Every structure is written in C-alpha cells, then in structure tokens.
Amino acid sequence: RVAVGTLIGLLAGATGGRTEDALMRLVDVLLAVPSLLLSLTIIIVLGFGTINAAIAVGVVSVASFARLVRSEVVRVRRSDYVEAAFGSGGRFAAVLWRHVLPNSPTSVIAMAALQFGSAILAISTLGFLGYGAPPPTPEWGLLIAEGRNYIATAWWLTTAPGLIVVAVVLAANRIATAFARRPA
C-alpha cells in the first residue's frame, strides 16, 4: 500500500496537469467512500480470508499515501536544488530519482507507522464481523467475537485480545510520533 500510494503520488506530483487531475480525482473517490464500507465491498468481491482482508485494507489506505506523497513531491519539486538540477540539464526521471524522492519520505514513514495501527484495527474489525479468517485461525477480531458469548462467565476471553489490540495500536502510534518528531 505504501509503494502503490507512493508511486501514484509521485507520478501525480511530478507530472502535474491532466495526469495529476485524473489521479487525484481517483484518490478523491477512494477517500470519499468510508473505509470500512470499501473494505467490506472488496472482501465480498474477492472472498473471505486473512489475505483478502489485508488486500482490502491495503487498497483503502493507498489513497491517503498518494495524497501525502503528492503534496511532499510538489513541495520538494519547487525547491531551488531541484530547479538547479533541471537547469543543469538533468532528465526528468533522473531528477525525480536523485533529488525529489529521497527528500520527501520523512512524513511518509510517519504516516506508514500511523496507518499500521489503523490497519490492525481495520483487520480486527473485519475479523470480528466474520469477514476475516475462518474460526480455527487465532485472529484478534475473531477471538474477541467468539469470547463475547462467554463474557458473563469468562470475561478474559474477550478482554485479553482486546487489550492486546489496544496495546499494539498505541505502540504503533508512539512509533509514528517518534518518526514525526525526528528532524528531517
């Protein structure tokens, strides 16, 4: 999802014009549909299972990466050293590869860590709703869903996986905050 979003954002931010407009309208459409609804739609089309749930969550998050990378590429593209590289006869692809792409990943890395926590929540939600792995597979959402039938007598069956999900998401958010605060 990071690679596809980066590619779309890089292409849109670097080319501009009609290509940028077309790609960003596609991204706007993906962002306009609620992520859980789009994930459910993709899972229904592809079929149930952990891999298909991961693909669905990945497709949903591509749009946010594309928008972020596009804004970073547009910011870096207007820098003096990029203009100097073009002015000294640099080819479009070479300038993108050597100057624009290496100078725009800081916020993308922080967003990737933040989206990791969101992806865990989304996959757990899909597993809870029954759209993830089949019942013998130990998936956090499925464990929470199966444990809710016994909440009066064995509350830990639901509480333990729920606390683990919360802990992992909070840890991913702390990592994202550390990347965001790191100097560029």
C-alpha positions in Angstrom: 0.0 0.0 0.0 2.9 2.3 0.7 4.6 1.5 -2.6 1.5 1.9 -4.7 0.4 5.1 -2.9 4.0 6.5 -3.3 4.0 5.7 -7.0 0.6 7.3 -7.6 1.6 10.4 -5.5 5.0 10.7 -7.2 3.5 10.4 -10.6 0.8 13.0 -9.8 3.0 15.4 -8.1 5.8 15.2 -10.6 3.8 15.4 -13.8 1.1 17.9 -12.9 -1.6 18.9 -15.4 -4.2 16.4 -16.6 -2.3 13.4 -15.2 -2.3 14.9 -11.8 -6.0 15.8 -12.1 -7.0 12.3 -13.2 -5.0 10.5 -10.5 -6.1 12.9 -7.7 -9.8 12.5 -8.7 -9.4 8.8 -8.4 -7.8 9.3 -5.0 -10.7 11.6 -4.0 -13.2 8.9 -4.9 -11.4 6.4 -2.7 -11.3 8.9 0.1 -15.0 9.8 -0.3 -16.2 6.2 0.5 -16.0 5.2 4.1 -13.0 2.8 4.6 -14.9 0.0 6.4 -17.6 0.0 3.6 -15.0 -0.1 0.9 -13.1 -2.8 2.7 -16.3 -4.9 3.1 -17.1 -4.4 -0.6 -13.6 -5.5 -1.7 -13.8 -8.6 0.6 -17.2 -9.5 -0.8 -15.8 -9.3 -4.3 -12.5 -11.2 -3.5 -13.9 -13.6 -1.0 -13.3 -14.2 2.7 -9.9 -14.8 4.4 -7.0 -13.1 6.0 -5.1 -12.4 2.8 -8.2 -10.8 1.2 -8.9 -8.7 4.3 -5.3 -7.5 4.2 -5.7 -6.6 0.5 -8.9 -4.8 1.2 -7.4 -2.7 4.0 -4.3 -2.0 1.8 -6.4 -0.8 -1.1 -8.3 1.5 1.2 -5.2 3.1 2.6 -3.5 3.7 -0.8 -5.4 7.0 -1.3 -4.1 8.6 1.9 -0.5 7.7 1.0 -0.9 9.0 -2.6 -2.3 12.4 -1.3 0.6 12.8 1.2 3.3 11.8 -1.3 1.9 14.2 -3.9 2.0 17.1 -1.5 5.6 16.3 -0.5 6.7 15.9 -4.1 5.1 19.2 -5.0 6.8 20.9 -2.1 10.2 19.4 -2.9 9.8 19.9 -6.7 9.7 23.7 -6.1 13.0 23.8 -4.2 16.0 25.6 -5.5 18.2 22.5 -5.8 15.6 20.7 -7.9 15.2 23.7 -10.2 19.0 23.8 -10.4 19.1 20.1 -11.4 16.6 20.7 -14.2 18.5 23.8 -15.2 21.8 22.0 -15.5 20.3 19.6 -18.0 19.0 16.8 -15.7 16.5 14.5 -17.2 13.0 14.3 -15.6 13.3 10.7 -14.3 16.9 11.2 -13.0 15.9 14.4 -11.1 12.9 12.6 -9.6 15.0 9.7 -8.6 18.1 11.6 -7.2 16.6 14.7 -5.7 12.8 14.6 -5.3 12.2 11.1 -4.0 15.0 10.9 -1.4 13.9 14.3 0.1 10.3 13.5 0.7 10.0 10.3 2.7 10.0 11.6 6.3 6.3 12.2 6.7 5.5 9.1 4.6 7.4 6.9 7.1 5.5 8.5 10.0 2.2 8.0 8.1 3.1 4.4 7.4 3.6 3.7 11.2 0.3 5.5 11.9 -1.5 3.6 9.3 -0.1 0.3 10.7 -2.2 0.9 13.8 -5.3 1.7 11.7 -4.7 -1.4 9.6 -4.6 -3.6 12.8 -7.9 -2.0 13.9 -9.5 -2.5 10.5 -8.4 -6.1 10.2 -9.6 -6.8 13.8 -12.9 -5.2 12.9 -13.3 -7.3 9.8 -12.4 -10.4 11.8 -14.9 -9.5 14.5 -17.6 -9.1 11.9 -16.7 -12.5 10.4 -15.1 -11.3 7.2 -11.5 -12.4 8.2 -10.0 -15.8 8.7 -12.2 -18.8 9.4 -12.8 -19.8 13.1 -9.8 -22.2 13.8 -7.4 -19.3 13.0 -6.4 -17.2 16.0 -7.1 -13.7 14.8 -7.7 -10.9 17.3 -11.1 -9.8 16.0 -12.3 -13.4 15.8 -11.1 -14.1 19.3 -13.0 -11.1 20.6 -16.1 -12.1 18.7 -16.0 -15.7 20.0 -15.3 -14.6 23.6 -18.3 -12.3 23.8 -20.6 -15.3 24.1 -18.9 -16.2 27.4 -18.4 -12.7 28.8 -20.5 -13.3 31.9 -18.6 -16.4 32.9 -15.2 -15.9 31.3 -14.6 -12.2 30.7 -10.9 -12.7 30.0 -11.6 -14.4 26.7 -12.7 -11.1 25.2 -10.7 -8.7 27.4 -7.2 -10.2 26.7 -7.3 -9.9 22.9 -9.0 -6.5 23.2 -6.2 -5.2 25.4 -3.6 -6.7 23.1 -5.1 -4.9 20.1 -5.2 -1.6 22.1 -1.6 -2.1 23.2 -0.3 -2.8 19.7 -2.2 0.2 18.2 -0.9 2.5 20.9 2.7 1.2 20.3 2.4 1.9 16.6 1.1 5.4 17.3 4.1 6.0 19.6 6.5 4.9 16.9 4.7 7.2 14.4 5.0 10.1 16.8 8.7 9.4 17.2 9.2 9.4 13.4 7.2 12.6 13.1 9.3 14.5 15.7 12.6 13.3 14.3 14.4 16.2 12.4 14.4 15.8 8.7 
